[in-house]
């Protein structure tokens, strides 16, 4: 089992938006306002690559929330969070998985979220949600289903004031039908994993045929493909170091991921072409390209819908003020990719993702008074459009 140090914050890469210090709990006497009934808080400032940043989840409902993704129809969001407990109950030790509806005004602007509901079993540890590309009612995520073993407890360590992310071997990839989801273990359908090795960070290909995920079955983080048409399972990235956080490109021909290839806790961003067999199966990768190579932690890459750039988070500004950057994919081998900053605010901004039409950027941020990790959204500004 590999635990990442707090300075590198690479623990976030496996599973979440972490809070470097414990968030302040809301006052017991303060009236709770449900996030779905509260207008989103908007930041009118124009940042380099985003405008009108709005907070979507709040600390009166969630101690922390993060790693959110849009459904393909842009009507829902899946995210993981730890809820504020009722009464004198202690907060949960693990992230639960939630789904909510996206609220828009008459102009189409995202103004908030509604109908938040938990879809993971109580007591389980969960991460890495992802919607099916053609059926918005199908959702996959990683879950221990039951409580993970005590020695693999992830989360904020109250006794040491440190944060760590462990990799419970019980973590497997499951699917749930949102039409019948009731938050029970019985509502989950196993897709990958047998409870003997951590398997998570999964996503479907744009056509829904393949599942791309990370497995620790070899003792290292490797990337695998599951072909749902044939049932075949194949490792496609097995280089030394933890390779994780993979996503398909919008056309399904490439993947992006981050890697601790040098085993120095300084994650770097990679892309690679997928190699296909005559029957359309994925047989491996080719033309692996390292997009970042520096002394910073660069992680959680995500393709822009046009496939020309990807966004990622970096410690370049500081380990307590991660910011989102965008990098253009090289047009020719050996070309130096153009890179530009996207967010600019106090507090970490990480785990950026686009909606299907590329107009909105969704991320996990700490740009609020409590510095708790919460969900933010803003209109994407194309800084390369004038070229």
BALOBA-1460 file (C-alpha; in Angstrom, 3 decimals):
// residues 387
<rec num="1" residu="x" x="0.000" y="0.000" z="0.000"/>
<rec num="2" residu="x" x="1.322" y="3.422" z="-0.903"/>
<rec num="3" residu="x" x="0.417" y="6.561" z="1.041"/>
<rec num="4" residu="x" x="1.327" y="9.891" z="-0.503"/>
<rec num="5" residu="x" x="2.798" y="12.718" z="1.536"/>
<rec num="6" residu="x" x="0.711" y="15.786" z="2.199"/>
<rec num="7" residu="x" x="3.171" y="18.161" z="0.534"/>
<rec num="8" residu="x" x="2.717" y="16.447" z="-2.799"/>
<rec num="9" residu="x" x="-1.039" y="16.158" z="-2.333"/>
<rec num="10" residu="x" x="-0.962" y="13.309" z="-4.815"/>
<rec num="11" residu="x" x="-3.354" y="11.536" z="-2.499"/>
<rec num="12" residu="x" x="-5.950" y="13.678" z="-4.223"/>
<rec num="13" residu="x" x="-5.232" y="12.062" z="-7.530"/>
<rec num="14" residu="x" x="-6.655" y="8.757" z="-6.483"/>
<rec num="15" residu="x" x="-9.837" y="9.973" z="-5.132"/>
<rec num="16" residu="x" x="-10.882" y="13.359" z="-4.174"/>
<rec num="17" residu="x" x="-10.828" y="16.945" z="-3.186"/>
<rec num="18" residu="x" x="-9.044" y="16.973" z="0.142"/>
<rec num="19" residu="x" x="-8.980" y="19.730" z="2.686"/>
<rec num="20" residu="x" x="-5.442" y="20.475" z="3.946"/>
<rec num="21" residu="x" x="-6.853" y="21.473" z="7.323"/>
<rec num="22" residu="x" x="-10.068" y="20.392" z="9.024"/>
<rec num="23" residu="x" x="-12.996" y="22.535" z="7.887"/>
<rec num="24" residu="x" x="-14.915" y="24.398" z="10.505"/>
<rec num="25" residu="x" x="-18.241" y="22.854" z="11.286"/>
<rec num="26" residu="x" x="-21.270" y="25.127" z="10.957"/>
<rec num="27" residu="x" x="-22.617" y="26.485" z="14.194"/>
<rec num="28" residu="x" x="-25.240" y="24.228" z="15.780"/>
<rec num="29" residu="x" x="-27.473" y="27.256" z="16.269"/>
<rec num="30" residu="x" x="-27.195" y="28.447" z="12.688"/>
<rec num="31" residu="x" x="-30.204" y="27.532" z="10.533"/>
<rec num="32" residu="x" x="-29.285" y="24.980" z="7.882"/>
<rec num="33" residu="x" x="-30.112" y="25.986" z="4.341"/>
<rec num="34" residu="x" x="-30.307" y="23.150" z="1.839"/>
<rec num="35" residu="x" x="-27.926" y="23.745" z="-1.092"/>
<rec num="36" residu="x" x="-30.654" y="22.950" z="-3.597"/>
<rec num="37" residu="x" x="-32.749" y="25.885" z="-2.353"/>
<rec num="38" residu="x" x="-29.948" y="28.416" z="-2.059"/>
<rec num="39" residu="x" x="-28.805" y="30.613" z="-4.966"/>
<rec num="40" residu="x" x="-25.289" y="29.833" z="-6.081"/>
<rec num="41" residu="x" x="-22.631" y="32.271" z="-4.886"/>
<rec num="42" residu="x" x="-21.066" y="33.928" z="-7.897"/>
<rec num="43" residu="x" x="-17.651" y="35.490" z="-8.319"/>
<rec num="44" residu="x" x="-17.986" y="38.175" z="-11.007"/>
<rec num="45" residu="x" x="-14.228" y="38.461" z="-11.478"/>
<rec num="46" residu="x" x="-12.822" y="37.403" z="-14.823"/>
<rec num="47" residu="x" x="-10.098" y="34.830" z="-14.367"/>
<rec num="48" residu="x" x="-7.746" y="33.872" z="-17.195"/>
<rec num="49" residu="x" x="-9.861" y="30.979" z="-18.471"/>
<rec num="50" residu="x" x="-13.162" y="31.115" z="-16.617"/>
<rec num="51" residu="x" x="-15.805" y="33.743" z="-15.806"/>
<rec num="52" residu="x" x="-18.477" y="34.023" z="-13.150"/>
<rec num="53" residu="x" x="-17.324" y="31.199" z="-10.887"/>
<rec num="54" residu="x" x="-20.270" y="29.943" z="-8.826"/>
<rec num="55" residu="x" x="-20.262" y="27.751" z="-5.728"/>
<rec num="56" residu="x" x="-22.700" y="24.829" z="-6.022"/>
<rec num="57" residu="x" x="-22.295" y="22.925" z="-2.732"/>
<rec num="58" residu="x" x="-21.920" y="24.391" z="0.723"/>
<rec num="59" residu="x" x="-20.462" y="23.529" z="4.119"/>
<rec num="60" residu="x" x="-23.830" y="23.529" z="5.888"/>
<rec num="61" residu="x" x="-24.675" y="20.349" z="3.951"/>
<rec num="62" residu="x" x="-21.262" y="18.895" z="3.153"/>
<rec num="63" residu="x" x="-18.069" y="18.980" z="5.210"/>
<rec num="64" residu="x" x="-16.348" y="18.567" z="1.871"/>
<rec num="65" residu="x" x="-17.438" y="17.722" z="-1.651"/>
<rec num="66" residu="x" x="-15.461" y="17.124" z="-4.807"/>
<rec num="67" residu="x" x="-14.519" y="15.195" z="-7.931"/>
<rec num="68" residu="x" x="-17.654" y="16.006" z="-9.889"/>
<rec num="69" residu="x" x="-18.599" y="15.116" z="-13.477"/>
<rec num="70" residu="x" x="-21.438" y="16.130" z="-15.788"/>
<rec num="71" residu="x" x="-23.769" y="13.621" z="-17.386"/>
<rec num="72" residu="x" x="-23.532" y="13.613" z="-21.216"/>
<rec num="73" residu="x" x="-26.855" y="15.474" z="-21.478"/>
<rec num="74" residu="x" x="-25.511" y="18.046" z="-18.978"/>
<rec num="75" residu="x" x="-28.607" y="17.657" z="-16.789"/>
<rec num="76" residu="x" x="-26.949" y="15.921" z="-13.847"/>
<rec num="77" residu="x" x="-23.749" y="15.937" z="-11.832"/>
<rec num="78" residu="x" x="-22.174" y="13.066" z="-9.896"/>
<rec num="79" residu="x" x="-19.819" y="13.875" z="-7.029"/>
<rec num="80" residu="x" x="-18.432" y="12.494" z="-3.789"/>
<rec num="81" residu="x" x="-18.854" y="14.149" z="-0.433"/>
<rec num="82" residu="x" x="-18.957" y="13.807" z="3.330"/>
<rec num="83" residu="x" x="-22.191" y="15.132" z="4.785"/>
<rec num="84" residu="x" x="-22.530" y="17.220" z="7.921"/>
<rec num="85" residu="x" x="-23.888" y="14.729" z="10.482"/>
<rec num="86" residu="x" x="-27.179" y="15.205" z="12.259"/>
<rec num="87" residu="x" x="-27.172" y="16.127" z="15.921"/>
<rec num="88" residu="x" x="-24.100" y="14.967" z="17.808"/>
<rec num="89" residu="x" x="-23.181" y="12.185" z="15.420"/>
<rec num="90" residu="x" x="-19.584" y="12.073" z="14.187"/>
<rec num="91" residu="x" x="-18.859" y="12.757" z="10.522"/>
<rec num="92" residu="x" x="-18.421" y="9.761" z="8.272"/>
<rec num="93" residu="x" x="-14.844" y="8.627" z="7.716"/>
<rec num="94" residu="x" x="-15.408" y="8.008" z="4.017"/>
<rec num="95" residu="x" x="-16.765" y="9.736" z="0.963"/>
<rec num="96" residu="x" x="-20.267" y="8.816" z="-0.183"/>
<rec num="97" residu="x" x="-21.401" y="9.129" z="-3.805"/>
<rec num="98" residu="x" x="-24.111" y="11.649" z="-4.698"/>
<rec num="99" residu="x" x="-26.081" y="12.630" z="-7.790"/>
<rec num="100" residu="x" x="-27.929" y="15.906" z="-8.319"/>
<rec num="101" residu="x" x="-29.771" y="17.831" z="-11.025"/>
<rec num="102" residu="x" x="-28.259" y="20.907" z="-12.682"/>
<rec num="103" residu="x" x="-30.372" y="24.058" z="-12.307"/>
<rec num="104" residu="x" x="-30.293" y="26.669" z="-15.089"/>
<rec num="105" residu="x" x="-31.979" y="30.010" z="-15.602"/>
<rec num="106" residu="x" x="-33.834" y="31.160" z="-18.691"/>
<rec num="107" residu="x" x="-30.573" y="32.166" z="-20.370"/>
<rec num="108" residu="x" x="-29.123" y="28.689" z="-19.882"/>
<rec num="109" residu="x" x="-26.671" y="29.733" z="-17.172"/>
<rec num="110" residu="x" x="-25.999" y="27.189" z="-14.429"/>
<rec num="111" residu="x" x="-27.315" y="28.711" z="-11.220"/>
<rec num="112" residu="x" x="-27.260" y="25.804" z="-8.788"/>
<rec num="113" residu="x" x="-28.084" y="22.158" z="-8.146"/>
<rec num="114" residu="x" x="-31.211" y="20.389" z="-6.928"/>
<rec num="115" residu="x" x="-32.499" y="16.985" z="-5.824"/>
<rec num="116" residu="x" x="-29.252" y="15.844" z="-4.223"/>
<rec num="117" residu="x" x="-29.352" y="12.151" z="-3.298"/>
<rec num="118" residu="x" x="-26.901" y="9.547" z="-2.089"/>
<rec num="119" residu="x" x="-26.497" y="6.444" z="-4.251"/>
<rec num="120" residu="x" x="-23.778" y="4.589" z="-2.303"/>
<rec num="121" residu="x" x="-24.265" y="2.298" z="0.716"/>
<rec num="122" residu="x" x="-23.878" y="3.816" z="4.185"/>
<rec num="123" residu="x" x="-20.495" y="3.130" z="5.742"/>
<rec num="124" residu="x" x="-18.776" y="2.421" z="2.430"/>
<rec num="125" residu="x" x="-15.843" y="4.352" z="0.937"/>
<rec num="126" residu="x" x="-16.551" y="5.711" z="-2.549"/>
<rec num="127" residu="x" x="-14.887" y="7.691" z="-5.312"/>
<rec num="128" residu="x" x="-14.615" y="8.279" z="-9.077"/>
<rec num="129" residu="x" x="-18.169" y="8.513" z="-10.422"/>
<rec num="130" residu="x" x="-18.857" y="8.512" z="-14.173"/>
<rec num="131" residu="x" x="-22.014" y="8.560" z="-16.318"/>
<rec num="132" residu="x" x="-22.613" y="6.174" z="-19.196"/>
<rec num="133" residu="x" x="-22.133" y="8.058" z="-22.498"/>
<rec num="134" residu="x" x="-25.517" y="7.132" z="-24.015"/>
<rec num="135" residu="x" x="-27.706" y="6.283" z="-21.008"/>
<rec num="136" residu="x" x="-27.692" y="9.053" z="-18.379"/>
<rec num="137" residu="x" x="-29.413" y="6.701" z="-15.916"/>
<rec num="138" residu="x" x="-26.400" y="4.383" z="-15.769"/>
<rec num="139" residu="x" x="-23.623" y="5.407" z="-13.414"/>
<rec num="140" residu="x" x="-20.385" y="3.731" z="-12.411"/>
<rec num="141" residu="x" x="-18.211" y="4.530" z="-9.431"/>
<rec num="142" residu="x" x="-15.655" y="2.866" z="-7.174"/>
<rec num="143" residu="x" x="-16.925" y="1.545" z="-3.854"/>
<rec num="144" residu="x" x="-15.918" y="-0.759" z="-1.029"/>
<rec num="145" residu="x" x="-19.676" y="-1.556" z="-0.863"/>
<rec num="146" residu="x" x="-19.258" y="-2.295" z="2.853"/>
<rec num="147" residu="x" x="-16.953" y="-0.661" z="5.389"/>
<rec num="148" residu="x" x="-13.270" y="-0.901" z="4.413"/>
<rec num="149" residu="x" x="-10.813" y="-2.564" z="6.744"/>
<rec num="150" residu="x" x="-9.652" y="-0.357" z="9.602"/>
<rec num="151" residu="x" x="-6.016" y="-0.203" z="8.560"/>
<rec num="152" residu="x" x="-7.067" y="1.197" z="5.201"/>
<rec num="153" residu="x" x="-9.062" y="4.142" z="6.497"/>
<rec num="154" residu="x" x="-8.707" y="7.105" z="4.128"/>
<rec num="155" residu="x" x="-9.459" y="10.690" z="4.990"/>
<rec num="156" residu="x" x="-8.521" y="13.367" z="7.478"/>
<rec num="157" residu="x" x="-6.534" y="11.902" z="10.357"/>
<rec num="158" residu="x" x="-7.873" y="13.729" z="13.386"/>
<rec num="159" residu="x" x="-5.067" y="12.652" z="15.728"/>
<rec num="160" residu="x" x="-2.191" y="13.883" z="13.577"/>
<rec num="161" residu="x" x="-3.797" y="16.745" z="11.645"/>
<rec num="162" residu="x" x="-2.671" y="15.083" z="8.431"/>
<rec num="163" residu="x" x="-4.586" y="13.964" z="5.412"/>
<rec num="164" residu="x" x="-3.919" y="10.731" z="3.610"/>
<rec num="165" residu="x" x="-5.554" y="8.659" z="0.946"/>
<rec num="166" residu="x" x="-5.267" y="4.918" z="1.333"/>
<rec num="167" residu="x" x="-6.246" y="2.294" z="-1.209"/>
<rec num="168" residu="x" x="-8.603" y="-0.231" z="0.377"/>
<rec num="169" residu="x" x="-8.379" y="-3.561" z="-1.476"/>
<rec num="170" residu="x" x="-12.144" y="-3.871" z="-1.151"/>
<rec num="171" residu="x" x="-12.541" y="-0.978" z="-3.595"/>
<rec num="172" residu="x" x="-14.144" y="-2.190" z="-6.814"/>
<rec num="173" residu="x" x="-15.956" y="-0.612" z="-9.739"/>
<rec num="174" residu="x" x="-19.732" y="-0.914" z="-9.597"/>
<rec num="175" residu="x" x="-22.688" y="0.267" z="-11.671"/>
<rec num="176" residu="x" x="-26.018" y="1.593" z="-10.476"/>
<rec num="177" residu="x" x="-29.261" y="2.334" z="-12.328"/>
<rec num="178" residu="x" x="-30.421" y="5.763" z="-11.182"/>
<rec num="179" residu="x" x="-34.038" y="4.860" z="-11.891"/>
<rec num="180" residu="x" x="-33.946" y="2.295" z="-9.100"/>
<rec num="181" residu="x" x="-30.999" y="3.453" z="-6.973"/>
<rec num="182" residu="x" x="-31.808" y="3.421" z="-3.268"/>
<rec num="183" residu="x" x="-28.367" y="3.684" z="-1.691"/>
<rec num="184" residu="x" x="-28.223" y="0.005" z="-0.794"/>
<rec num="185" residu="x" x="-25.533" y="-2.564" z="-1.550"/>
<rec num="186" residu="x" x="-28.155" y="-4.602" z="-3.377"/>
<rec num="187" residu="x" x="-28.667" y="-1.818" z="-5.915"/>
<rec num="188" residu="x" x="-25.047" y="-2.056" z="-7.087"/>
<rec num="189" residu="x" x="-23.872" y="-4.251" z="-9.967"/>
<rec num="190" residu="x" x="-20.179" y="-5.306" z="-9.848"/>
<rec num="191" residu="x" x="-18.225" y="-4.403" z="-12.989"/>
<rec num="192" residu="x" x="-14.591" y="-4.863" z="-12.022"/>
<rec num="193" residu="x" x="-12.723" y="-6.075" z="-8.940"/>
<rec num="194" residu="x" x="-12.884" y="-8.966" z="-6.494"/>
<rec num="195" residu="x" x="-12.110" y="-7.189" z="-3.240"/>
<rec num="196" residu="x" x="-8.473" y="-8.306" z="-3.229"/>
<rec num="197" residu="x" x="-6.915" y="-5.248" z="-4.876"/>
<rec num="198" residu="x" x="-7.921" y="-1.594" z="-5.202"/>
<rec num="199" residu="x" x="-9.651" y="-0.893" z="-8.530"/>
<rec num="200" residu="x" x="-11.050" y="2.563" z="-9.199"/>
<rec num="201" residu="x" x="-10.657" y="5.716" z="-11.321"/>
<rec num="202" residu="x" x="-12.912" y="4.224" z="-13.981"/>
<rec num="203" residu="x" x="-14.671" y="5.725" z="-16.990"/>
<rec num="204" residu="x" x="-16.560" y="4.466" z="-20.035"/>
<rec num="205" residu="x" x="-15.353" y="5.122" z="-23.584"/>
<rec num="206" residu="x" x="-17.452" y="7.551" z="-25.659"/>
<rec num="207" residu="x" x="-19.254" y="4.632" z="-27.324"/>
<rec num="208" residu="x" x="-19.748" y="2.765" z="-24.051"/>
<rec num="209" residu="x" x="-17.881" y="-0.350" z="-25.182"/>
<rec num="210" residu="x" x="-14.770" y="-0.032" z="-23.007"/>
<rec num="211" residu="x" x="-14.128" y="0.668" z="-19.340"/>
<rec num="212" residu="x" x="-10.793" y="2.313" z="-18.561"/>
<rec num="213" residu="x" x="-9.582" y="2.045" z="-14.969"/>
<rec num="214" residu="x" x="-6.666" y="1.834" z="-12.544"/>
<rec num="215" residu="x" x="-5.749" y="-1.328" z="-10.636"/>
<rec num="216" residu="x" x="-3.246" y="-2.007" z="-7.857"/>
<rec num="217" residu="x" x="-3.305" y="-5.767" z="-8.402"/>
<rec num="218" residu="x" x="0.379" y="-5.741" z="-9.378"/>
<rec num="219" residu="x" x="1.286" y="-3.671" z="-6.331"/>
<rec num="220" residu="x" x="1.672" y="-0.596" z="-8.537"/>
<rec num="221" residu="x" x="-0.896" y="1.622" z="-10.210"/>
<rec num="222" residu="x" x="-1.508" y="0.297" z="-13.744"/>
<rec num="223" residu="x" x="-4.132" y="1.159" z="-16.353"/>
<rec num="224" residu="x" x="-6.482" y="-1.510" z="-17.679"/>
<rec num="225" residu="x" x="-9.163" y="-1.811" z="-20.335"/>
<rec num="226" residu="x" x="-12.265" y="-3.969" z="-20.015"/>
<rec num="227" residu="x" x="-14.045" y="-4.707" z="-23.298"/>
<rec num="228" residu="x" x="-17.721" y="-5.014" z="-22.382"/>
<rec num="229" residu="x" x="-18.481" y="-6.555" z="-25.784"/>
<rec num="230" residu="x" x="-16.100" y="-9.502" z="-25.464"/>
<rec num="231" residu="x" x="-15.347" y="-9.499" z="-21.735"/>
<rec num="232" residu="x" x="-11.616" y="-9.303" z="-22.482"/>
<rec num="233" residu="x" x="-9.470" y="-7.510" z="-19.922"/>
<rec num="234" residu="x" x="-6.059" y="-6.080" z="-20.757"/>
<rec num="235" residu="x" x="-3.353" y="-3.996" z="-19.081"/>
<rec num="236" residu="x" x="-2.331" y="-1.136" z="-21.381"/>
<rec num="237" residu="x" x="-0.049" y="1.026" z="-19.181"/>
<rec num="238" residu="x" x="2.271" y="-0.857" z="-16.820"/>
<rec num="239" residu="x" x="5.229" y="1.493" z="-16.542"/>
<rec num="240" residu="x" x="6.913" y="1.895" z="-13.121"/>
<rec num="241" residu="x" x="5.158" y="4.317" z="-10.784"/>
<rec num="242" residu="x" x="1.493" y="4.969" z="-10.143"/>
<rec num="243" residu="x" x="-0.375" y="5.576" z="-13.417"/>
<rec num="244" residu="x" x="-3.936" y="6.720" z="-12.758"/>
<rec num="245" residu="x" x="-6.758" y="9.170" z="-13.322"/>
<rec num="246" residu="x" x="-7.299" y="8.048" z="-16.946"/>
<rec num="247" residu="x" x="-9.894" y="9.382" z="-19.387"/>
<rec num="248" residu="x" x="-10.716" y="8.742" z="-23.027"/>
<rec num="249" residu="x" x="-10.452" y="11.567" z="-25.533"/>
<rec num="250" residu="x" x="-13.785" y="12.745" z="-26.979"/>
<rec num="251" residu="x" x="-13.214" y="10.710" z="-30.160"/>
<rec num="252" residu="x" x="-12.194" y="7.632" z="-28.161"/>
<rec num="253" residu="x" x="-8.817" y="7.330" z="-29.900"/>
<rec num="254" residu="x" x="-6.530" y="8.580" z="-27.126"/>
<rec num="255" residu="x" x="-6.289" y="8.582" z="-23.354"/>
<rec num="256" residu="x" x="-4.867" y="11.037" z="-20.840"/>
<rec num="257" residu="x" x="-3.585" y="10.175" z="-17.376"/>
<rec num="258" residu="x" x="-1.124" y="11.248" z="-14.722"/>
<rec num="259" residu="x" x="1.880" y="9.308" z="-13.525"/>
<rec num="260" residu="x" x="4.395" y="9.195" z="-10.725"/>
<rec num="261" residu="x" x="6.754" y="7.733" z="-13.297"/>
<rec num="262" residu="x" x="9.857" y="8.911" z="-11.438"/>
<rec num="263" residu="x" x="8.534" y="7.717" z="-8.063"/>
<rec num="264" residu="x" x="9.235" y="11.153" z="-6.600"/>
<rec num="265" residu="x" x="5.639" y="12.133" z="-5.701"/>
<rec num="266" residu="x" x="5.768" y="14.770" z="-8.454"/>
<rec num="267" residu="x" x="2.985" y="13.728" z="-10.782"/>
<rec num="268" residu="x" x="3.205" y="14.502" z="-14.494"/>
<rec num="269" residu="x" x="0.561" y="14.525" z="-17.236"/>
<rec num="270" residu="x" x="0.659" y="12.060" z="-20.132"/>
<rec num="271" residu="x" x="-1.354" y="11.312" z="-23.270"/>
<rec num="272" residu="x" x="-1.145" y="8.284" z="-25.553"/>
<rec num="273" residu="x" x="-2.805" y="6.966" z="-28.694"/>
<rec num="274" residu="x" x="-4.869" y="3.812" z="-28.379"/>
<rec num="275" residu="x" x="-4.033" y="0.847" z="-30.596"/>
<rec num="276" residu="x" x="-6.992" y="-1.092" z="-32.001"/>
<rec num="277" residu="x" x="-7.239" y="-4.607" z="-33.353"/>
<rec num="278" residu="x" x="-9.088" y="-5.640" z="-36.518"/>
<rec num="279" residu="x" x="-12.211" y="-6.380" z="-34.459"/>
<rec num="280" residu="x" x="-12.185" y="-2.916" z="-32.874"/>
<rec num="281" residu="x" x="-10.750" y="-4.108" z="-29.570"/>
<rec num="282" residu="x" x="-8.124" y="-2.030" z="-27.786"/>
<rec num="283" residu="x" x="-4.800" y="-3.859" z="-27.717"/>
<rec num="284" residu="x" x="-2.484" y="-1.260" z="-26.195"/>
<rec num="285" residu="x" x="-1.100" y="2.251" z="-26.525"/>
<rec num="286" residu="x" x="1.352" y="3.997" z="-28.844"/>
<rec num="287" residu="x" x="3.057" y="7.388" z="-29.009"/>
<rec num="288" residu="x" x="2.971" y="8.000" z="-25.279"/>
<rec num="289" residu="x" x="3.741" y="11.692" z="-24.737"/>
<rec num="290" residu="x" x="4.664" y="13.383" z="-21.482"/>
<rec num="291" residu="x" x="3.075" y="16.843" z="-21.489"/>
<rec num="292" residu="x" x="4.538" y="18.165" z="-18.242"/>
<rec num="293" residu="x" x="8.022" y="17.638" z="-16.831"/>
<rec num="294" residu="x" x="8.811" y="19.846" z="-13.872"/>
<rec num="295" residu="x" x="9.174" y="19.978" z="-10.099"/>
<rec num="296" residu="x" x="5.424" y="20.383" z="-9.516"/>
<rec num="297" residu="x" x="2.511" y="18.037" z="-8.906"/>
<rec num="298" residu="x" x="0.474" y="17.968" z="-12.128"/>
<rec num="299" residu="x" x="-2.585" y="15.758" z="-12.080"/>
<rec num="300" residu="x" x="-6.279" y="15.162" z="-12.885"/>
<rec num="301" residu="x" x="-6.030" y="15.859" z="-16.648"/>
<rec num="302" residu="x" x="-9.301" y="16.059" z="-18.599"/>
<rec num="303" residu="x" x="-9.867" y="16.557" z="-22.327"/>
<rec num="304" residu="x" x="-11.691" y="19.560" z="-23.716"/>
<rec num="305" residu="x" x="-14.587" y="18.338" z="-25.908"/>
<rec num="306" residu="x" x="-12.867" y="19.429" z="-29.135"/>
<rec num="307" residu="x" x="-9.889" y="17.227" z="-28.224"/>
<rec num="308" residu="x" x="-7.368" y="20.004" z="-28.872"/>
<rec num="309" residu="x" x="-6.419" y="20.793" z="-25.281"/>
<rec num="310" residu="x" x="-6.776" y="19.371" z="-21.822"/>
<rec num="311" residu="x" x="-7.070" y="20.945" z="-18.392"/>
<rec num="312" residu="x" x="-5.299" y="19.804" z="-15.250"/>
<rec num="313" residu="x" x="-4.415" y="21.005" z="-11.760"/>
<rec num="314" residu="x" x="-0.896" y="21.954" z="-10.707"/>
<rec num="315" residu="x" x="1.018" y="22.949" z="-7.590"/>
<rec num="316" residu="x" x="2.976" y="25.451" z="-9.675"/>
<rec num="317" residu="x" x="1.573" y="28.395" z="-7.712"/>
<rec num="318" residu="x" x="1.913" y="26.573" z="-4.388"/>
<rec num="319" residu="x" x="0.861" y="23.396" z="-2.593"/>
<rec num="320" residu="x" x="-1.843" y="25.273" z="-0.721"/>
<rec num="321" residu="x" x="-3.075" y="27.106" z="-3.788"/>
<rec num="322" residu="x" x="-3.361" y="24.594" z="-6.598"/>
<rec num="323" residu="x" x="-4.639" y="26.198" z="-9.796"/>
<rec num="324" residu="x" x="-6.125" y="24.861" z="-13.037"/>
<rec num="325" residu="x" x="-4.004" y="25.069" z="-16.187"/>
<rec num="326" residu="x" x="-4.742" y="24.233" z="-19.809"/>
<rec num="327" residu="x" x="-2.267" y="22.703" z="-22.229"/>
<rec num="328" residu="x" x="-2.543" y="22.292" z="-25.983"/>
<rec num="329" residu="x" x="-1.918" y="18.815" z="-27.352"/>
<rec num="330" residu="x" x="1.186" y="18.788" z="-29.572"/>
<rec num="331" residu="x" x="0.416" y="18.876" z="-33.296"/>
<rec num="332" residu="x" x="3.671" y="17.137" z="-34.152"/>
<rec num="333" residu="x" x="6.195" y="14.913" z="-32.326"/>
<rec num="334" residu="x" x="8.672" y="16.897" z="-30.264"/>
<rec num="335" residu="x" x="6.661" y="20.126" z="-30.379"/>
<rec num="336" residu="x" x="6.510" y="22.121" z="-27.162"/>
<rec num="337" residu="x" x="2.855" y="22.407" z="-26.174"/>
<rec num="338" residu="x" x="1.455" y="25.837" z="-25.344"/>
<rec num="339" residu="x" x="0.265" y="26.119" z="-21.750"/>
<rec num="340" residu="x" x="-1.868" y="28.721" z="-19.991"/>
<rec num="341" residu="x" x="-3.420" y="29.334" z="-16.604"/>
<rec num="342" residu="x" x="-7.197" y="28.951" z="-16.240"/>
<rec num="343" residu="x" x="-8.125" y="29.779" z="-12.624"/>
<rec num="344" residu="x" x="-6.794" y="32.493" z="-10.340"/>
<rec num="345" residu="x" x="-8.175" y="32.671" z="-6.826"/>
<rec num="346" residu="x" x="-7.126" y="32.111" z="-3.228"/>
<rec num="347" residu="x" x="-7.556" y="28.497" z="-2.198"/>
<rec num="348" residu="x" x="-6.949" y="25.320" z="-4.166"/>
<rec num="349" residu="x" x="-8.722" y="24.718" z="-7.497"/>
<rec num="350" residu="x" x="-8.425" y="21.103" z="-8.669"/>
<rec num="351" residu="x" x="-10.172" y="18.294" z="-10.573"/>
<rec num="352" residu="x" x="-11.399" y="20.414" z="-13.527"/>
<rec num="353" residu="x" x="-13.832" y="18.872" z="-16.042"/>
<rec num="354" residu="x" x="-15.835" y="20.157" z="-19.014"/>
<rec num="355" residu="x" x="-19.473" y="19.649" z="-19.826"/>
<rec num="356" residu="x" x="-20.247" y="18.022" z="-23.172"/>
<rec num="357" residu="x" x="-20.532" y="21.278" z="-25.151"/>
<rec num="358" residu="x" x="-17.373" y="22.758" z="-23.617"/>
<rec num="359" residu="x" x="-19.102" y="25.914" z="-22.384"/>
<rec num="360" residu="x" x="-18.842" y="25.171" z="-18.664"/>
<rec num="361" residu="x" x="-15.973" y="24.123" z="-16.441"/>
<rec num="362" residu="x" x="-16.723" y="22.262" z="-13.203"/>
<rec num="363" residu="x" x="-14.089" y="21.829" z="-10.489"/>
<rec num="364" residu="x" x="-13.370" y="21.333" z="-6.797"/>
<rec num="365" residu="x" x="-12.329" y="24.520" z="-5.054"/>
<rec num="366" residu="x" x="-11.553" y="26.022" z="-1.671"/>
<rec num="367" residu="x" x="-12.245" y="29.627" z="-2.635"/>
<rec num="368" residu="x" x="-14.671" y="30.168" z="0.218"/>
<rec num="369" residu="x" x="-14.557" y="31.516" z="3.766"/>
<rec num="370" residu="x" x="-14.229" y="28.112" z="5.442"/>
<rec num="371" residu="x" x="-11.661" y="26.877" z="2.874"/>
<rec num="372" residu="x" x="-13.628" y="23.634" z="2.712"/>
<rec num="373" residu="x" x="-13.514" y="21.743" z="-0.575"/>
<rec num="374" residu="x" x="-16.763" y="22.349" z="-2.469"/>
<rec num="375" residu="x" x="-18.029" y="22.249" z="-6.061"/>
<rec num="376" residu="x" x="-17.657" y="25.295" z="-8.320"/>
<rec num="377" residu="x" x="-18.688" y="25.971" z="-11.893"/>
<rec num="378" residu="x" x="-17.946" y="28.782" z="-14.337"/>
<rec num="379" residu="x" x="-18.128" y="29.652" z="-18.010"/>
<rec num="380" residu="x" x="-15.027" y="28.545" z="-19.875"/>
<rec num="381" residu="x" x="-13.021" y="31.269" z="-21.679"/>
<rec num="382" residu="x" x="-11.194" y="30.011" z="-24.757"/>
<rec num="383" residu="x" x="-7.871" y="31.835" z="-24.552"/>
<rec num="384" residu="x" x="-6.719" y="30.328" z="-27.823"/>
<rec num="385" residu="x" x="-9.755" y="31.404" z="-29.834"/>
<rec num="386" residu="x" x="-8.121" y="34.614" z="-31.047"/>
<rec num="387" residu="x" x="-5.211" y="32.778" z="-32.623"/>
